Amino acid sequence: MLVAPDKFKGTLTAPEAAAAIGRGLVAGGLERVEALPVADGGEGTMDCIVRALGGRLAAVEASDPLGRPVHAAFGLVEDGRTAVVEMAQASGLWRLGPDERDPVAASTRGTGELIAAAIESGAREVVIGVGGSATTDGGRGALEALGARFTKKSADVTELRRRLRGIKLSVACDVRAPLVGAAGAAREYGPQKGAGGAEVERLERRLRDWARLARKTAGREIADLPMAGAGGGFAGGLWAFAGAELRPGAALVLETLGFDALMRDAYAVVTGEGRLDEQTLAGKAVFEVSTRCRQAGVPCYAVVGQDEFDAFERRLMNLEVEAAARQGNSASVDQIEQAARRLARRMAP
């Protein structure tokens, strides 16, 4: 039995969720439970990859979203050849108090400093998870930290290209949002980062100017590019100016962890997350896990905090669900274990 949940946001990290579900399954009578915490490119991505591949963390000083020095970390795996950087480490919303949130001023510079430190450590590939950021700067701060220079009408990327020569950048995107528009980085996600109505429109105009600059100087169209809006436009900026590859985060993480081989060796998979809802269907980790199981003919189950799916959505994912809490409530560790125990009894021959 492979236990591969994402985090239960606000309650458990993915490793904690895997442990709780595993305890419940064993208590319900199942044996041979193997934990493989997963992620979708958002918070927890670095931890999942480093744990699974036996890597290590390196601590450095970097700038927080408002430019203050903080201690942050990046991961190193494959003998240091690959680094895993998480935007939330330096540029995360959690770095700011409720009264400090300033999405107009917030910069991704600290994430660029982490990428630079990872390259200086010897990494030749850098995977960047973009969830949980406080920023909507289109990645400009990170690119400047890596040597780029921008004005309203020009982009000097000579030093940026020199520093990235021979380096592969992959951005693990937790959303498919375009850079601009109603579903873009400013209008869809700006309010979550503290932007009011006027600030949202200011950010939208700034990102449209950024897209025009990318078109003019790099020949790349990012305004409507799927995933370009991830991380407040960080993904689009790195794709346009640094040649980064944009990849759905859940798929990238599962491939990095070797999920497919482990899944095929298991007689069933139990995944999970805090809440099943329409966002799950947009490519979250649970959706990617269940899709791969369906394609391989491996039974897939889910222990979740809340289940907002209807019968059609469950059939769409070919997923049997055990909810731990009533709708609208967060699930406790004990409730998650109890839900896993109930699931184990349902699965028993």
C-alpha positions as CSV (number, residue, x, y, z in Angstrom):
1,M,0.0,0.0,0.0
2,L,1.5,3.3,-1.1
3,V,0.4,6.4,1.0
4,A,0.9,9.5,-1.1
5,P,-0.9,12.6,0.2
6,D,-0.3,16.3,-0.2
7,K,-0.4,18.6,2.7
8,F,-3.6,19.3,4.6
9,K,-3.2,23.1,4.4
10,G,-3.3,24.7,7.8
11,T,-3.4,21.3,9.6
12,L,-0.6,18.9,8.5
13,T,2.4,18.9,6.3
14,A,2.5,16.2,3.6
15,P,4.8,14.0,5.7
16,E,2.6,14.4,8.8
17,A,-0.5,13.6,6.7
18,A,1.2,10.5,5.3
19,A,2.2,9.4,8.8
20,A,-1.4,9.9,10.2
21,I,-3.0,8.1,7.3
22,G,-0.5,5.3,7.6
23,R,-1.2,4.8,11.3
24,G,-4.9,4.7,10.6
25,L,-4.6,2.1,7.8
26,V,-2.4,-0.1,10.0
27,A,-4.9,0.2,12.9
28,G,-7.6,-0.8,10.4
29,G,-5.8,-4.0,9.6
30,L,-3.7,-3.2,6.6
31,E,0.0,-4.1,6.3
32,R,3.0,-3.1,4.3
33,V,2.3,0.6,4.2
34,E,4.9,2.8,2.5
35,A,4.8,6.6,2.9
36,L,5.5,8.9,-0.1
37,P,4.5,12.5,0.7
38,V,3.8,14.5,-2.4
39,A,3.3,18.1,-3.4
40,D,2.1,20.2,-6.4
41,G,4.9,22.8,-6.7
42,G,3.6,24.9,-3.8
43,E,4.7,24.9,-0.2
44,G,6.2,21.6,0.9
45,T,7.7,20.8,-2.5
46,M,11.3,21.2,-1.4
47,D,10.8,19.1,1.7
48,C,9.1,16.2,-0.2
49,I,11.8,16.0,-2.8
50,V,14.7,16.3,-0.4
51,R,13.2,13.7,2.0
52,A,12.4,11.2,-0.8
53,L,15.8,11.5,-2.5
54,G,17.9,11.6,0.6
55,G,19.2,15.1,0.0
56,R,20.2,17.9,2.3
57,L,19.3,21.5,3.1
58,A,21.6,24.4,2.8
59,A,21.0,27.6,4.8
60,V,21.8,31.1,3.5
61,E,20.9,34.7,4.0
62,A,18.4,36.1,1.6
63,S,16.0,39.1,1.3
64,D,12.4,38.7,2.4
65,P,9.6,40.2,0.3
66,L,10.3,43.7,1.7
67,G,14.1,43.5,1.4
68,R,14.9,42.5,5.0
69,P,17.6,39.9,5.5
70,V,16.3,36.5,6.7
71,H,17.7,33.0,7.0
72,A,16.3,30.7,4.2
73,A,17.1,27.3,2.8
74,F,17.3,25.4,-0.5
75,G,17.6,21.7,-1.0
76,L,20.3,19.7,-2.7
77,V,19.8,16.3,-4.2
78,E,21.7,13.9,-6.6
79,D,25.0,14.7,-4.9
80,G,24.4,18.4,-5.3
81,R,23.8,18.4,-9.0
82,T,20.1,19.4,-8.6
83,A,18.9,22.1,-6.3
84,V,15.3,22.6,-5.1
85,V,14.3,26.2,-4.3
86,E,10.9,27.1,-2.8
87,M,9.6,30.7,-3.3
88,A,8.0,30.6,0.1
89,Q,11.3,30.3,1.8
90,A,12.4,33.9,1.1
91,S,9.4,35.4,-0.8
92,G,6.6,33.8,1.1
93,L,3.5,35.5,2.4
94,W,4.2,33.9,5.8
95,R,7.2,36.1,6.1
96,L,4.9,39.2,6.5
97,G,2.6,40.1,9.3
98,P,-1.0,41.0,8.3
99,D,-0.2,44.7,8.6
100,E,3.0,44.4,6.5
101,R,1.5,42.9,3.3
102,D,2.3,45.2,0.4
103,P,1.9,43.4,-2.9
104,V,3.0,46.4,-4.8
105,A,6.3,46.7,-3.0
106,A,6.9,43.0,-2.5
107,S,9.8,41.6,-4.5
108,T,11.1,38.1,-5.5
109,R,14.7,39.2,-5.1
110,G,15.2,36.8,-2.2
111,T,14.2,33.9,-4.4
112,G,16.7,35.0,-7.0
113,E,19.4,35.1,-4.3
114,L,18.5,31.5,-3.4
115,I,18.8,30.4,-7.0
116,A,22.2,32.2,-7.2
117,A,23.4,30.5,-4.0
118,A,22.2,27.1,-5.4
119,I,24.2,27.6,-8.6
120,E,27.2,28.8,-6.7
121,S,27.1,25.6,-4.6
122,G,27.6,23.6,-7.8
123,A,24.0,22.7,-8.9
124,R,23.5,22.5,-12.7
125,E,19.7,22.1,-12.5
126,V,17.4,24.2,-10.3
127,V,13.8,23.3,-9.7
128,I,11.7,26.2,-8.3
129,G,8.4,25.6,-6.6
130,V,6.3,28.8,-6.7
131,G,3.4,28.5,-4.3
132,G,2.8,30.7,-1.2
133,S,4.4,33.9,-2.4
134,A,3.7,37.4,-1.2
135,T,4.7,38.9,-4.6
136,T,3.3,40.0,-7.9
137,D,6.4,41.4,-9.6
138,G,6.5,39.0,-12.5
139,G,9.8,37.6,-11.3
140,R,11.6,40.9,-11.9
141,G,13.3,41.0,-8.5
142,A,14.6,37.4,-8.9
143,L,15.9,38.2,-12.4
144,E,17.7,41.3,-11.2
145,A,19.3,39.3,-8.3
146,L,20.7,37.0,-11.0
147,G,22.2,39.9,-13.0
148,A,19.4,41.3,-15.3
149,R,18.8,45.0,-15.6
150,F,15.5,46.5,-16.7
151,T,14.1,49.8,-17.5
152,K,10.6,50.6,-18.8
153,K,11.7,50.1,-22.4
154,S,14.8,47.9,-22.2
155,A,16.1,44.6,-20.8
156,D,19.8,43.9,-20.4
157,V,20.2,40.2,-19.8
158,T,23.9,39.8,-20.7
159,E,25.0,39.1,-17.1
160,L,21.9,36.9,-16.5
161,R,22.7,34.7,-19.4
162,R,26.4,34.4,-18.4
163,R,25.4,33.3,-14.9
164,L,22.9,30.8,-16.2
165,R,25.1,29.3,-18.9
166,G,24.8,25.5,-18.6
167,I,22.1,25.7,-16.0
168,K,18.6,24.2,-16.5
169,L,15.8,26.0,-14.7
170,S,12.5,24.3,-14.2
171,V,9.5,26.1,-12.6
172,A,7.0,23.8,-10.8
173,C,3.7,25.7,-11.2
174,D,0.9,25.0,-8.7
175,V,-1.7,26.9,-10.9
176,R,-2.3,27.2,-14.6
177,A,-3.2,30.9,-14.5
178,P,-2.1,33.3,-17.3
179,L,-0.1,36.4,-16.4
180,V,-2.9,38.9,-16.9
181,G,-6.7,39.1,-17.1
182,A,-9.5,38.0,-14.9
183,A,-7.8,34.7,-14.0
184,G,-4.3,36.2,-13.9
185,A,-1.7,36.8,-11.2
186,A,-3.1,40.2,-10.1
187,R,-6.9,39.9,-10.3
188,E,-7.2,36.3,-9.2
189,Y,-4.4,36.1,-6.6
190,G,-3.6,39.7,-5.7
191,P,-6.4,40.0,-3.1
192,Q,-5.0,36.9,-1.3
193,K,-1.7,38.8,-0.9
194,G,-3.3,41.9,0.6
195,A,-4.1,43.9,-2.6
196,G,-7.2,46.1,-2.5
197,G,-9.2,47.1,-5.6
198,A,-6.9,50.0,-6.7
199,E,-3.8,48.0,-6.0
200,V,-5.0,45.0,-8.0
201,E,-5.5,47.3,-11.0
202,R,-2.1,48.8,-10.5
203,L,-0.5,45.4,-10.4
204,E,-2.5,44.4,-13.5
205,R,-1.1,47.4,-15.4
206,R,2.4,46.6,-14.3
207,L,2.2,43.0,-15.4
208,R,0.8,44.1,-18.8
209,D,3.8,46.4,-19.2
210,W,6.0,43.5,-18.2
211,A,4.4,41.4,-20.9
212,R,5.0,44.1,-23.5
213,L,8.6,44.3,-22.5
214,A,9.1,40.6,-22.8
215,R,7.5,40.7,-26.2
216,K,9.7,43.6,-27.4
217,T,13.0,42.5,-25.9
218,A,12.8,38.7,-25.7
219,G,10.3,37.9,-28.4
220,R,8.2,35.9,-26.0
221,E,4.5,36.2,-25.4
222,I,3.6,35.7,-21.8
223,A,0.4,37.6,-21.3
224,D,-1.9,34.7,-21.9
225,L,0.6,31.8,-21.5
226,P,-0.8,29.1,-19.2
227,M,1.1,28.9,-15.9
228,A,2.8,32.3,-16.5
229,G,0.9,33.8,-13.7
230,A,2.2,31.2,-11.1
231,G,4.0,32.8,-8.2
232,G,2.7,36.3,-9.0
233,G,4.0,36.1,-12.5
234,F,7.4,34.7,-11.4
235,A,6.9,31.8,-13.8
236,G,6.3,34.0,-16.8
237,G,9.2,36.2,-16.1
238,L,11.7,33.4,-15.8
239,W,10.3,31.7,-18.9
240,A,10.6,34.9,-21.0
241,F,14.0,36.2,-19.8
242,A,15.8,33.2,-18.4
243,G,14.6,30.4,-20.6
244,A,13.1,28.5,-17.7
245,E,10.9,25.5,-18.5
246,L,7.3,25.8,-17.0
247,R,5.9,22.5,-15.8
248,P,2.8,21.5,-13.9
249,G,4.1,21.2,-10.3
250,A,2.3,17.9,-9.4
251,A,3.6,16.1,-12.4
252,L,7.1,17.4,-11.9
253,V,7.2,16.3,-8.3
254,L,5.8,12.8,-9.0
255,E,8.3,12.2,-11.7
256,T,11.1,13.4,-9.5
257,L,10.0,11.1,-6.8
258,G,9.7,8.1,-9.1
259,F,6.0,7.8,-8.3
260,D,5.0,5.7,-11.3
261,A,7.3,2.8,-10.5
262,L,6.3,2.8,-6.8
263,M,2.7,3.0,-7.7
264,R,2.9,0.0,-10.1
265,D,4.5,-2.1,-7.3
266,A,1.7,-1.3,-4.9
267,Y,-1.7,-3.1,-4.9
268,A,-3.4,0.3,-4.1
269,V,-2.6,3.9,-3.5
270,V,-4.1,6.2,-0.8
271,T,-3.7,9.9,-1.5
272,G,-5.2,12.9,0.3
273,E,-5.4,16.6,0.9
274,G,-7.2,19.1,3.1
275,R,-10.2,19.6,0.8
276,L,-11.4,18.1,-2.4
277,D,-13.0,20.9,-4.6
278,E,-12.8,22.4,-8.1
279,Q,-9.2,23.4,-7.5
280,T,-8.3,19.7,-7.1
281,L,-9.4,19.2,-10.7
282,A,-7.1,22.0,-11.9
283,G,-4.1,19.7,-11.6
284,K,-3.4,19.5,-7.9
285,A,-1.4,16.6,-6.5
286,V,-4.4,14.4,-5.7
287,F,-5.7,14.8,-9.3
288,E,-2.3,13.8,-10.7
289,V,-2.0,10.8,-8.4
290,S,-5.5,9.5,-9.2
291,T,-5.0,10.1,-12.9
292,R,-1.8,8.1,-13.0
293,C,-3.4,5.3,-11.0
294,R,-6.3,5.1,-13.3
295,Q,-4.1,5.0,-16.4
296,A,-2.1,2.2,-14.8
297,G,-5.1,0.2,-13.5
298,V,-4.1,0.6,-9.8
299,P,-6.9,1.3,-7.3
300,C,-6.8,4.7,-5.8
301,Y,-8.4,6.0,-2.6
302,A,-8.3,9.3,-0.8
303,V,-8.5,10.4,2.8
304,V,-9.4,14.1,2.9
305,G,-10.3,16.7,5.4
306,Q,-13.4,17.9,3.6
307,D,-15.1,16.4,0.5
308,E,-16.9,18.9,-1.7
309,F,-17.0,16.6,-4.7
310,D,-20.3,15.4,-6.2
311,A,-20.8,11.9,-7.5
312,F,-19.8,12.9,-11.1
313,E,-16.5,14.4,-10.0
314,R,-15.6,11.3,-8.0
315,R,-16.4,9.2,-11.1
316,L,-14.3,11.6,-13.2
317,M,-11.3,10.9,-10.9
318,N,-12.2,7.2,-10.3
319,L,-11.6,7.9,-6.7
320,E,-13.1,6.4,-3.5
321,V,-13.1,9.1,-0.8
322,E,-13.2,9.0,3.0
323,A,-13.7,12.4,4.5
324,A,-12.3,13.1,8.0
325,A,-14.4,16.2,9.0
326,R,-17.8,17.8,8.3
327,Q,-18.0,20.3,5.5
328,G,-16.6,23.7,6.6
329,N,-14.4,22.3,9.4
330,S,-10.7,21.5,9.4
331,A,-9.8,17.9,10.2
332,S,-7.7,17.0,13.3
333,V,-4.9,14.5,13.3
334,D,-7.2,12.1,15.2
335,Q,-10.0,12.5,12.7
336,I,-7.6,11.8,9.8
337,E,-6.4,8.6,11.5
338,Q,-10.0,7.6,12.2
339,A,-10.9,8.2,8.5
340,A,-8.0,6.1,7.4
341,R,-9.1,3.3,9.7
342,R,-12.6,3.4,8.2
343,L,-11.1,3.3,4.8
344,A,-9.0,0.3,5.7
345,R,-12.0,-1.6,6.8
346,R,-13.8,-0.7,3.5
347,M,-10.8,-2.0,1.6
348,A,-10.5,-5.3,3.5
349,P,-11.5,-8.4,1.5
